[in-house]
C-alpha cells in the first residue's frame, strides 16, 4: 500500500459509554452523533450502537464506534464482551443523582479487572452529565475531582440536553488516545450557542444561568423576546 493510500484509510476508535440507568448515556451519544435530545426515557437493554465520523487536525477523518451499554449490564455477564477492545471508556453519572456517582467505583473495578490482561489499555474518563441542572446538583464537584485524581482518570462536565461541552469532551478523549492536542480553534468551535426559553407563568420564574436585561434597560425601540442568550 502506498503512503497516499495509507493516509486515506480512516482511523477507527471504539468508545464504550457505561454508567447507571438514567444517567443520560443514550442522550449523550445521541447529542454527539445526531445533535438530538429527547426528554423521553427508554432504558437501554443490552447495548445500542452509534457511529460518528469526525475530523481532527493531524489525524484526518476518524470513525468513532460508540457502544451505549445499558445500566443493568453491571449485574450481567456481558460487560466484558462489550468493553473488549475499547479505546475509550466513559463512566457517566448524573450530578443530581448521588447513587449514579457512588456506583462508578463498582463500574471502574469491574472494568479494570476485565481489561487488566489486555495489551491495549483503554483511556478511561468520568463524565458528569446534566450540568444544566446545577440548581439540583447533589454530587459536589470536589467529589468528582477526588475520584478522578485518585484513580488517574480524565474528567469532564457536560449537558446532553443543551449540548454544552459534549462534542468537546468526546474530541478531547479521542485526541488523547491519538496523542494529539486540540487547537484553540477546534476547542472554540465545539462550544454551542445556548439559548434559554423564558416560560410565561402566573408565578415568578427565575433563570439562574441566563442574564436577560430588564425591560427598563432595553435600548429604545427594542422589542421584548422570549429567548435570551446565555453568555
N, C-alpha and C positions, 0 to 999 in steps of 0.2 A: 504493500500500500504506500502510495506517495505521501509526502508531507502534507500536500494540499488536501488529499483525501482524508488523511488522519485528522486534520483540523476541522473537516466538515462533519465528523462524527460527533453527535451531540453527547455531552456528558449526562449520565443518569444518576440520580440520587434517590434513595428510599428514605422517606421521613415517616416515622410512626408516631401517632398522637394518642396518648393514653391519659387516664385520669378517671375520677369518679363520674358516675352518671349525673347528668345535669350541669356539669362544669362548663359546657359550651364547646366541646371539641368539634362536633359536626358544624356548628355555626362558624367556628374559627376557620375550618378548612373551606367551607362554602364561601365565606367572605374573601378569603385569599384567592381561591381559584375562580370564582364566578362573580365576585363583588356583590353577593346577595346575602340577605339576612331574613330569617323568619322567626316570629315570636312563638310559633307552634313548636311543641316539644315532642319528638318521636325518638324514644331510646334506640340506640344502635344495637342490633342483635348481631353479635359476632364482630364483623369488620366491614366497613364500607371503603370504597376507593375513590380517590380524586387524582386528577392529572393536571399538572400546570407546567407550561413552558415559559421560562423567563430568560432574560439576557443580563449578564453581569460583565462589566468591563474586565478584560483579562481572562475571561472564561468562555465567552461566546454564549451560545444558546444552551440552556440546561433544562433537562426534563426532570421534573420532580414527581415521583410517585408517592402520594400521601395516603397512608393507611390510617383510617379513623377507627380505632379499636373501642368496642363497647365497654362501658364501665364494669359490667359483670364479668369481664374476662379475667380479672384478678383471681376470682374464685374458680375459674375453669381450668382446662388442661390444654388450651390452645395458645396461650400467650407467648410461649417460647417459639411457636411457629410464626406468629405474627411479627415478632421483633427480629427474627433471624435475618441477618444480612443488612440490618438497618444502618444507614449512615448517620441519621439524626433521630433522637427520641425526645419528644416534647412531653413533659409532665405538666398537665393543665389543671389548674384549680380555680374555683370561683371565690373571689375576695369577699363575698357576702355569706359564704358557707364554710365555717371552720372545719367541718368534717371532711370536706373535699381537700383541704390543705393537710390535715392530720394524716390522711391516707397516703400522701405522697411518699412517706418513709417506707411503707409496705410495698408500694409500686416500685420504688427505687431498689429496694432489697431484692425483689423478685427479678427485676431486670438485670441487675449486676450478677446474680447467681446464674442467670441464663447466658449472658454474653461473656462470662469470665474466660471460657475456653476458646472463644473466637479470636482468630488472628487479627481481624479488623474490629477495633473497638469504636462504637458509635459515640458521636457527640451528644451529650445529654444536657437539656436545659429545662428550667422551670418557667412556665408561662402563667402569669396571674391574669385571669380574664375578668371581664365586666368592670373595667375601671371607670366606665360611665356611671356606675352606681357607687361612687365614692362615699356618698352620704349614707350608704347602707353597709359600708365596709365592716367586716367582723374579723378580718385577718390583718394584723398590723404589718406594715411594710418591713419593719425590722425583723419579724419572724421569717419572712421570705429571704431576706438578706442573710440572716444567720444560717438558715438551712442550706442555701446555695453555697455560701462560703465554706461551711464545714464539710460539704460533700464535693466541692470542686465543680460545681455546675454553673451553666450560664443562667442568666436571669432576665426576664422580660415582663413588661406590663402592657396589656392590650385591651381593646374593646372590640369584640366581634360585632357588636351592634352598630357602633359608629365607624368601625374600620380603623380606629386610631392605633397606630404602631403595628398593625397586623402584618402588612407586606414587609415592612422594615425588619421586623423580628425574624420572619422566615428568611429574608435575604441575608441577615447578619449571620445566622447559624450556617447557612449554605456557604457564605464567604469564608467562614472559619474552617469548615471542612475542606474547602478547596485551597486554603492558605492564601486567601485574598483579603484585601481591605477595601471596603466600600468607599467610593469617592464622596466628597461632600455633596456633589450634585445628585448622586444616586440616593443618598440619605434624605436629602431635602425633597426629592420628587416623590418619595413614598409617603409623605405626610398629607393625609386627606384634608380638604376644607370641610370642617364640621359645621353643621347648622343645627340649631335647636328651634323646635317649633313651640310657640307660646300657645298653650291651651287656654281658651277663654272659659272661665267658670265663675259661678257666683262667689266663690271664696277666693281669697288672695292666693296666688301661686308664686312661689319663689323658684328661681332657676340659678342655683349657686354657681354653675360653671359658665353661665353666659353673662355678658355685660351689655345690656341694652340701654341706650340713652333714654332718659325720661322725655316725655313729650315737650316739656318746657325748655329742654336743652337742644331740641332738634333745630337744624338750620331753617330759616324762613322758607316756606314753600315746600318743605319736606313732608312726605306722607308717611303715615304710620304703616308698619309692616308686621305681619305675623311671624316673620323669620328674622332672627338676628344671628350674626356670625360669632362663633366662639374664637377668641383670639388665643 
